[in-house]
Amino acid sequence: MDILQRLNEVNDVEIIDCHDPRFAKYGRLLTGYDTSMIIDYMERFTPIPREGNVYIASDYEMEKLPLIEEMSMVVYGSEEVQAGYCNGRNDTYNGFEYHKDIEVNICVTDLMLVLAKTSDLQDNTITADRAQVFFFPRGTVIEMYGDTMHLSPLRVSDAGFRAVVILPKGTNTPLTQAEAIMRNKKISEGDTEARLLLQRRKWVVAHPDRKALIEQGAFPGLLGENKRLVY
């Protein structure tokens, strides 16, 4: 039995192969990139925590690898990028974020992603049944579109997951004082989306059970069960 078949047998939501045409509205799979050096770097130098996740927005040594310059020039049109990683043991939806710019992930392990579209938001809220879950095998390179909502990958084994995260430089970093003041001003003036702006180029809705995100200021906009996927 392969991994995808097993995932579908033990979960009550469909886990979709990333090559399925249904993925096309969320992003595309990139081919022709040699990921061997960056996967080796990730496996050697970026541990999977025993509990929870770790997210590093910018890893200086990783950013010196040739693949990152290639991605910056070709995929991002010579936009300056940052390269980091998300490693962990997540198995729940927890919420969604979007960036209004593409995000590239490199799957260092097999993993799942829970995806939705910003058009699924209604009054800054979304229910879990609006999302679809996709399986990505080790080595897959993903470009997610700017209106694709996502969050941490989900593991498919006890070992956890590793994923490279490439974004425009400065994404997922704290707002300056001036930026935070302007965001709050726009909220007071009725700009509803401003309430979702948590960090630079990072709009977030969190499940109310995800206390860590709520305490950071995320809007509790994922309604219903905080669904857990098993493997």
C-alpha positions as a printed Julia matrix, in Angstrom:
231×3 Matrix{Float64}:
   0.0    0.0     0.0
   1.45   3.41   -0.93
   1.41   6.44    1.36
  -1.39   8.28   -0.42
  -3.66   5.24   -0.36
  -3.01   4.75    3.34
  -3.72   8.41    4.11
  -7.06   8.17    2.35
  -7.99   5.01    4.21
  -7.39   6.49    7.66
  -8.82  10.02    7.15
 -12.39  11.17    6.59
 -11.36  13.9     4.12
  -9.89  13.21    0.7
  -6.12  13.52    0.42
  -5.44  14.51   -3.19
  -2.36  13.69   -5.25
  -0.5   16.91   -6.09
  -0.55  15.94   -9.79
  -4.34  15.97   -9.77
  -5.82  18.78  -11.94
  -7.55  20.16   -8.82
  -4.19  21.52   -7.63
  -3.99  23.89  -10.62
  -6.03  26.66   -8.99
  -3.67  26.75   -6.01
  -0.32  26.64   -7.75
   1.97  24.64  -10.0
   4.73  22.08   -9.68
   8.15  23.31  -10.79
  10.45  20.95  -12.67
  13.98  21.17  -13.98
  15.57  22.41  -10.73
  18.38  20.47   -9.06
  17.33  20.28   -5.41
  19.98  17.78   -4.3
  22.25  20.32   -2.54
  19.45  22.06   -0.66
  17.87  18.77    0.42
  21.27  17.58    1.65
  21.73  20.86    3.56
  18.29  20.55    5.14
  18.85  16.95    6.21
  22.28  17.7     7.68
  21.74  21.06    9.39
  18.02  21.63   10.1
  16.65  19.29   12.79
  13.01  18.38   13.25
  11.93  19.43   16.76
  10.61  16.77   19.13
   7.36  18.73   19.51
   5.66  21.42   17.48
   7.22  23.27   14.56
  10.2   25.5    13.96
  10.07  28.23   11.29
  13.16  30.14   10.18
  12.36  32.86    7.65
  15.92  33.4     6.44
  18.83  30.95    6.65
  21.99  32.72    5.54
  23.9   29.58    4.56
  20.98  28.2     2.6
  20.61  31.49    0.75
  24.16  31.09   -0.62
  23.23  27.89   -2.48
  23.03  28.28   -6.29
  19.41  27.1    -6.41
  18.22  30.16   -4.47
  19.79  32.58   -6.95
  18.29  30.55   -9.8
  14.84  30.7    -8.17
  15.21  34.44   -7.53
  16.07  35.15  -11.17
  13.64  32.83  -12.92
  10.65  32.14  -10.65
  10.59  35.56   -8.97
  11.75  37.63  -11.94
  14.93  38.8   -10.14
  13.05  39.88   -7.02
  15.18  39.66   -3.89
  14.14  36.6    -1.89
  14.71  34.95    1.45
  15.11  31.2     1.91
  14.36  29.44    5.16
  12.5   26.4     6.36
   9.62  24.97    8.33
  10.27  21.66   10.11
   7.99  19.95   12.56
   5.32  17.5    13.58
   2.12  19.39   12.86
  -0.99  17.32   12.17
  -3.83  19.88   12.45
  -5.2   22.62   10.2
  -4.72  25.43   12.79
  -5.51  28.26   10.36
  -4.49  29.86    7.09
  -2.15  32.56    5.86
  -1.59  34.23    2.49
   1.04  36.61    1.13
  -0.29  38.25   -2.07
   2.9   36.96   -3.71
   4.04  33.5    -4.7
   5.65  31.13   -2.22
   7.97  28.3    -3.24
   8.22  25.19   -1.07
  10.68  22.35   -1.56
   9.51  19.13    0.08
  12.48  17.57    1.83
  10.15  14.85    3.15
   6.75  13.61    2.11
   4.12  15.99    3.51
   0.57  17.31    3.19
  -0.69  20.87    2.7
  -4.17  22.17    3.47
  -5.1   24.78    0.86
  -7.92  27.24    0.24
  -8.4   30.47   -1.74
  -8.83  33.99   -0.43
 -12.13  34.04   -2.31
 -13.35  31.45    0.22
 -13.12  34.05    3.01
 -16.41  35.6     4.1
 -16.17  38.45    6.63
 -12.64  37.29    7.47
 -13.85  33.77    8.28
 -13.63  30.38    6.61
 -14.77  26.88    7.53
 -12.51  23.87    7.18
 -14.75  22.23    4.61
 -13.79  24.96    2.11
 -10.22  23.6     2.05
  -8.64  20.74    0.12
  -5.75  18.59    1.3
  -2.91  17.62   -1.06
  -0.09  15.11   -0.71
   3.39  16.05   -1.96
   6.18  13.47   -2.17
   9.77  14.15   -1.16
  11.59  16.27   -3.73
   8.5   18.09   -5.03
   8.98  21.8    -5.77
   5.77  23.81   -5.33
   4.89  27.32   -6.42
   1.8   28.52   -4.55
  -0.07  31.5    -5.93
  -0.49  34.73   -3.98
  -4.19  34.14   -3.26
  -3.64  30.59   -2.05
  -4.24  30.19    1.66
  -2.03  27.72    3.49
  -0.13  27.32    6.75
   2.32  24.78    8.12
   2.72  21.46    6.3
   1.32  18.36    7.99
   3.37  15.27    8.67
   2.7   11.85    7.17
   4.91   9.84    9.53
   6.22   9.79   13.09
   9.46  11.36   11.84
   7.76  14.69   11.06
   8.36  16.9     8.03
  10.95  19.23    6.53
  10.2   21.91    3.93
  12.2   24.76    2.38
  10.27  28.05    2.25
  11.24  30.72   -0.31
   9.49  34.11   -0.23
  10.15  37.75   -1.15
  12.68  39.22    1.26
  11.13  40.56    4.45
   8.0   38.38    4.36
   6.87  36.97    7.73
   8.94  39.53    9.65
   7.49  41.87   12.3
   5.72  45.07   11.34
   7.58  48.24   12.23
   5.94  50.58   14.73
   4.87  52.88   11.9
   3.4   49.96    9.94
   1.49  48.7    12.98
   0.1   52.17   13.63
  -1.06  52.45   10.01
  -2.65  48.98   10.13
  -4.56  49.9    13.29
  -5.67  53.17   11.72
  -7.07  51.32    8.71
  -8.84  48.84   10.99
 -10.52  51.71   12.82
 -11.59  53.14    9.46
 -13.33  49.91    8.5
 -10.71  48.1     6.39
 -11.65  44.55    7.33
  -8.67  42.86    5.67
  -6.28  45.03    7.71
  -7.41  43.03   10.74
  -5.75  39.95    9.17
  -2.36  41.62    8.62
  -0.16  40.0    11.25
   3.34  40.54    9.86
   4.9   41.91    6.7
   3.14  40.36    3.68
   1.43  37.89    6.03
  -2.36  37.88    6.43
  -3.63  35.24    8.88
  -6.82  33.62   10.12
  -6.31  31.23   13.02
  -8.47  28.59   14.63
  -9.51  29.75   18.12
  -7.82  26.64   19.57
  -4.48  27.79   18.15
  -3.65  29.91   21.18
  -0.07  30.71   20.12
  -1.29  32.41   16.93
  -4.15  34.21   18.68
  -1.74  35.57   21.3
   0.41  36.96   18.49
  -2.61  38.9    17.25
  -4.02  36.57   14.58
  -7.73  36.88   13.85
  -9.74  33.81   15.0
 -11.33  33.23   11.61
 -11.13  29.45   11.03
 -14.49  28.19   12.2
 -15.59  24.74   13.32
 -13.39  21.8    14.21
  -9.63  22.25   14.15
  -9.31  19.14   12.05
  -6.53  16.65   12.75
  -5.2   14.36   10.02
  -3.74  10.98   10.87
  -1.29   8.74    9.07
